[in-house]
Amino acid sequence: MSVLRPLDKQPGLNTATILLVGTEDALLQQLADAMLKEDCASELKIHLARSLPLPSDVNRPRIDLIMFVVNLHSKYSLQNVEESLRHVDATFFLGKVGFLAMGAGQESHCSIHRNTVTKLANTYRSPVFFCDLEREGFRATVAQRLVRMLQICAGHVPGVSALNLLSLLRNSENPAPEDL
């Protein structure tokens, strides 16, 4: 079993790479396209994967940020993410993993409750963003946030690390168990 580790590869000069993992190919491609339209000093590389593990590829760049995308309308999507998480090294969860829960705008049609994704994110001490990628305005906002997060995770924002970002994104409504 191949495990994805954050330091498997050396960082590229002025390059930031994100891996979007999810079963919604068309929406992930639209999100990737929106991210590439964002103004960014770094060279953005965006890789899409339906699941992990990734195939062994010597030419694969270092991955700075992994976003797991859960479609709230598909239990298969959640199961796919849960299975993929087993292929990520624990050190990635030090600020370099996040969750996108898409379909949040149509809560009446959801087959996965928001709390399920929130609990999953809390288990892995990673941020979760609820969004509606089907709407262009929301997709552009998510793209902008992901590009900023990616730049921080790649080390391209002076004075801010992925761990700093993680503490900034912690939801005060959902304190960590030891904070209770």
N, C-alpha and C positions, 0 to 999 in steps of 0.2 A: 504494500500500500504506500503510495507516494504522498508525502505530506508537504504542503506548501509552507516555506519558511521565508521570513522577511529578509534575511541576509544571505539567501542563496546566491544572489548576484550582486555585483558592485553597482552603485548608482550610476546612472548616465548623467553626463554633464548637462545641466539645465533641462533635464527631462523628468517629467512626472507621469507615472503610469498607474491607471486605475483598472481594476478588474470588476466588471459588473456580472454577477452570477444570478441567473433567473431564467424562468421558462418562457417569458413573454418576449420572444425575439424581436418582433416589430416595434414594440414600445421601447425596448432597451436600445434598439438602433436609433430611434427618434431621440431618446435622451442623449445618446452618444453624439449625435449630430448637433443637438442644442449645446452640448458642452464645448464642442469644437468651435462654435460661433462666439463663445465667450472670449473677452480680452484677457490674455494670459501671457505673462513674461516667459513662462516655461513652455517647452515643447510638450504638448499633451499627447499621450498615447493611451488609447482606450481599447481594452480587450473585452469581448463578450464571451461568456461561457454559460451553457445551459446548466452545468453541474460541475462539481469537483469529484475526483482529482483531474487536473489538467494533464493532457498527454505530455510525455517527456519530450522537451524541445530545448536543445542546447542554445538556440538563438532567442529564446524568450527573454524579454527584458526583466529587470527587477520590478516587482510590483510594490507600489508605495501605499495603496489603499484598496481594500476589497469591500464592495458594497453588495450585500445579499438582498435581492429583491423578492419580496413576498407579495403575491397577488391575493388580496383579501377575499377574492371571489373563487379561489381555487385551493382546496385542501392539498392537492398534489403539489402545488407551488410551495406550500409550507413544508411538506414532507421532503421535497427535493432540497430545500435549504438546510433542513435539519440533518439530512444525510451528508450534504456537502461540507457542513461545519466540521465533521470528523476528520477532514483532510487538510485542516489548517493548523499549523503549529501554534501553541499557546502564546508565544511571544508576539504574534500578530495582533493579539487582543489588547496590546498596550497602546491603544489609540489608532490602530491602522485597519479597523474593521467597523463597519456600520451596517444598518439595516434600513431599507426603504420598504415601507408598506404601502403598496399602491392600491387604488380603488377606494380610498378613504372617503371620497366625495359621495359615494353611493352606498352608504352604510346599511340601508335596508336590504340590499342584495348580497351582503357579505356572508360567506360561509365560515369565515374565520373571524373571531372576535378580536378587536384591537388589543385587549389585555393579553391575549395569547402571544402576540408579537412583542408587546412591551415586556412580558416576562422573559421571553427568549433573549431579547436584547439585554435585559438586566442580568440574566444568567451569565452572559458573555461580557458583561461590563462594557457594552458598546452602545453608541447612540442609535436611536430609531427616529426616522422621519416619516410622517404620514403624509401621503401626497396623492394626487390624481394626475398621473402621467398622460392621460388621454386628452387633457386640456392644455393647449399650447402655453397659455400664460403660467400655469402651475409648473409645467415642464421646464420652462425657461428659468423660473425661480429656483427649482431644484438643481438644474444644471449649474447655475451661478454658485449656489452653496457647495455643490460637490467639487467644482473647480477650486474654490477657495480652500476647502478641506484638503484636497489633493495636494495643493501647493504647500500647505503646512506639513502634511505627512511626508512629503518628499524633501523637506528641509529647506524650502525656498523662501520662507518667511522668517526674517531675522527676529530672534527673541521669542519665538513661539514654537514649541515642539508638539508632536502628536499627543504626548501625555498632558500637556497644558490644554490642548484642544479638548481632550476627553473630559477633563474636569470642568471646562467651560460649558460643554454640551450636556453635562449631567442634569437631568430633570429634577428640580427641587421637589416636585410633586411625588416622585418615586425615589425616596432615599435608599441608599444601600442598606442591606440588613444590619450591618454593624453601626449604622448611624441612628437606628431606631432606639 
